[in-house]
Amino acid sequence: MANGLKGLEKTLSFILFFLFVPTLHINRSQIKKLLNVFAYVCLLALLYCLLMATYNVWSTGSLYIFNPENLVNENFFLYHRFSKPLNLHAVYFGMYLVFSSSIFLNKFKNCEKKGKIYIGILLAFLAVGIYLLQSFSVLVAYFIVLLVFFLFTYKDKLNYIRLGLLALAILLPATLFLNKAKVFKGHVFEYTIEDDIHSTNWNSLNIRLAKWEAALAVVKENNVIFGSGMGCTQNRLNEMYKKKNFTIGYQKKFNTHNEYINYLVELGVLGVLCYLFFLDSGLYISFERNDFLLFTILALIAICGITENILGVNKGIVFFTSLYYLVLLKNEKE
């Protein structure tokens, strides 16, 4: 019951923002200023992470720090260790930086030459941060956002330089995946679910596959149409982890790390269909209105939701609901 009420409390954020934002009586110019504030704060946060990483390297005399939990050396400039000074998960910080990039890209096409140089520098700085965060799903979302921007903005003016930059953006996610795969022993997609936390066979991909295997087993044992019910999901997962001897999953109380599978376990097929309808309708509106910012935030939620429960934690819920409704309000008073 307590978990169910907590889940409902999080879900209420969608309704509260939906009712609250349209009552703000702010105009389009003010909304743009709010979005700019968000983007510049993200730039400052990225600069802070870079400075802290540099300080840590200087103070320790090493680029790496040993993580006794995972038995690996972590680079101060990469992934979770890079975003640790903010106490923020690398995927969520990456999402914030991608959305900030879309805000600057939206301004870029209407700027004069000097303005484009300035925004180009900011975009390059954000791109460095997105790459350092080393999230494959964020990089894929970033590539798709860039692809849509170039195709819709410069579809009649594509040249070799722009096509080259586009090709570079396409290669970034693949390069990151291949570089990560090299450091793992064995095959990236293979795993033995009984291995403990110290096993060198675990990586960020196959450990998710193990979670999804257990989650789908929960779906089969419960109501496929309506799910196991709000508040019961984690208990059901923990029981399945124990049943399958997935020690690391049970010890760390892992969630599904997949928004779609999470809704499948919790709310069944009907819940997943509702969620997909919500995403599809938003994407349809973004293309109908030619709204690049709306497309960006929906693309981030849809793609990063494959590897994370974005709408299961406040840092994902507040980010999405507040900016989603502000972007909707930017174009029309609805």
N, C-alpha and C positions, 0 to 999 in steps of 0.2 A: 504493500500500500504506500509506504514512504517513497519508494522508487517511482511508483506510478504518479504520485503527486508532484515529485520533482520533475518528471518528464513533462507533465502538463504545464508546470510553471515555465519551463523553457519554451514550450509550444505557444504559450500565450504571448511571447515576444512578437510573433508574426501578427497577431491580432492587434496588439497595443500599438505597434509602429504603423500598422495600416490605418488605425483610427486617429493616431496622434499627428503623424506627419502632415496630412492635408489641412490640419487646423493651424499650422504655423503661420500661414498668410505671408509667405516669403516669395519674392519674385525670382525670375530666372537668373538674374544677375547675382542675387544673394546665394542661390544654390551653387552657382559656379564658384563663388568665393569659398564656400564651405568645402567644395570638392578640391579646390586648390590648396586649402589649409591641410586637408588630409594628405595630399600628395607631398607637400613640402615637409610635413612632420615625418612622413615615411623616409624622405631623403635624409633628414637629420638623424633618424633612428639608424639608417644604414651607415652613415658616417660614424656614428657612435660605435657601432659594431666593428667597423674597420679599425678605429682608433684603439678599442679594447683588445682586439686580436693582435695588433701591432705591439701594444704594451705587454701583453702576455708573452709574446715571443721574446721581447727584449728582457723581461724580468726573469724568465725561465731559461733563456739561452737556447731554446729549442722551438721548432715549429710544431712539435707534437706534444701531446699529453696522454699518459696512459690511463685508459678507462678500466678499472679493475672488475667492473660488472660484466662487460662484454669481452674483456681480455684483448682489446685492440688499442692501437695508438691513434688518437684523433687529432686531426689538423685544426689548429686554432682558427683558420680562415675558411673552414668548410662545414657545411651541414648544421647539425644541432649545436655543435660547439661554437660556431660562428654567431648564431642567434641567441646563445645562452645569456649574454649580458642583459638582454631584454626580457629574459625568462619567458621566451616565446618559441613555440614549435616552428621549425624551419619551414614547413609546408605553409603554415598560416602567414608567416612573415613574407614568404615568397608570393602568396596570393595578394597581399597588400601592395607589394612592389609592382606586380603585374598590373593591378588596377591603377596604381599611380602612373605607370607608364602610359596606360590608355588615356588618362586625363591629359597628360602632356601631348600625346599623339593627336588628340582631338583638337588641341590648340595649334599644333604644328602646321596643319594644312592651311590655316588662315593667317599665318604670320608672314611678316616681311623677312628679307634675307638675314638681317642681324638677329631677329627674334628666333629664326629657325636654327641659327648657329648655337644660340644660348640653350634652346630646348633640346637640340641635338646632343649637347654636352650632358645635360641632365638625363636624357634617355640612355646615353652610353653608360653613365654612372649606375643607373638603375639596372641595366642589363648585366653589368659586372656583379652586382649584388644578387640578382636572380640566379646567375650561374654558380656563384659561391655557395648558395644555399643548397645546391646539389639535389633538388627534388625533381625527379623524373616527370611526375604528373604536372608540376608547376611549369616546367620547361615546355612540355607538350602544349599546355594551355597557352603559354606565352607565344609559341610558334603559331598556333591557330589564330590568336588575336592579331599578330603581325600580318599573317597571310590575308585575313579579312580586310585589315586596314589598307594594305597595298593594293589588293585587287579592286576594292571599291573606290579608293581615292585616286589611284594612278593607273587604272585599267587602260586608259588611252595614252598613257605616257611612260609605259614600262621601257626601261633601257637596260643595258648590260650591267650597269652599276647596281641598279635597284634589284635586278634579278639575281645578281651575285650576293647581295645582302640577304635576299630571301632564301637563297640556297644555303647560306651560312646558318640562318635561323632554323632551317630544316635539319641540318646536320648536328646542331647542338644537343638535342635530346638523345639522338642515337650515339653520339660521342660519349656523353655522360654514362649512358647505359653500358657501353662496351668497356669504358674505363673501370666502372664499378665491378663489372663481371670478371675482370682480370684478377682482382684481388681475392676472389673466393675460390676455395678448393672445391673440386667437383663441378657438377653442372648447376647453373644458377636456378633452374626450375625444379630441381630434385630436392627432396627432403625426407627425413625420417621423423615422423611426428613425435616419437618418444625421446628424441635427443633433448638434453637439458640446455640451459642458457649458455653454458660455456662451450658448447659444440661449435667447431669452426665451420660446420656445414650451413649454419643459419646465415641468411642475408635478408635484406629489407624486402625482397620479393617473395622468396619461398616461405618465409614466416607468415606472410599474409595469405599465401595459398593454404597453409595449414589452418589458419583462422577461418578461412572461407569454407574449407572442408568440414570443419566442426559446425559452423553456422548452418550450412545446408543440411547437415545431419539433424540439427535441431528442427529445421523446417519440416523435414520428413516425419519427425516424431510428433509434431504438433499440428495445429489447424493450418493447412496450406492457404486457405482462402482468407481467414481473418487473423492469422498469426498467433503468437503466444500471449499477446496482450502487452500494453504499455506498463513498464515497471518490472516485467518478468524476464526481459531479454537477457540481462547479464547473469541472472541466476541460472537460466537455461544453458547459457554458454559455458558457465563454470562447471556445471554438471557434465556437459558433453566433453569438455577438456579433460575432466577426471576420468570419464569413461574411456576416452581414447588414449589415456596416458600422455596427454600433451602437457607435460610438466610446466614448461615455461608459460604457457597460456593460462594455466590454473594459478600459478604463483603470482603472475603479474595482472591477473583479472583483465585480460585483453578484451576490448570490444571487437566488433567485426572488422573495423578498419575498411569499411565499404558502405557508403550511404544506402545504396540500392539493396544490398543484402541485409543491412540493418532493418530497413523498412519491411523486407520480406519476412524476417524473423519476427519482428514486433507486430506488424499490421497485416501481414500476408500479401497475397497477390493484389487484393483491392487497394491496399496502401501503396504498393509500388506503382500501380497504374495511375493513382491520383497524383503521386509525385512526378511521374513522367509527363502527365498531362500539364501539370504546373510548369515544368521546365519547357516543354514544347510550345505552350501558349506564349510564354515569355519570349522565347527565341523568335517565334513568328511575329510578335509585336516589334521586336528589335529590327528585324529585316523590313517590315512594313513601314516603319517610321525612319528607317536608315539611322537608327540610334546605336552608335558604336559603343558607348559606355554601358548601355543596357545589355548588349551582346556580350561584352567582356565579363561582366559580373556573373551572368548566367553560364557562360562557357567555363569560368573558373569553378563554379559550384558543381557543374555537371561532370567536368573532367577530374578535378581533385577529389570529388566524391567517390571515385573508383578506388582510391587508396586510403581515404580518411572518412571518418564520420563528421563531416564539416558542420552539419546542423545539429550535432549532439552536444556541442560545447559552446560556451558563451562567446569565445573569441571568434567562432564561426557564425553563430546566430546573429550577434549584434552587428558584425561587419556586413553580413548579407542583408538583413532586414532594413537597417537604417539607410544604407546606400542605395539599395534596390528601390525603395519608395521615393527617395530624393531624386533619383534619376528619372523615374516615371513622372514625377511632378515637374521636372525641368521642362518637359515639352508641352504638356497639357494639364490644365486644372481638372483633374478627374477624381 
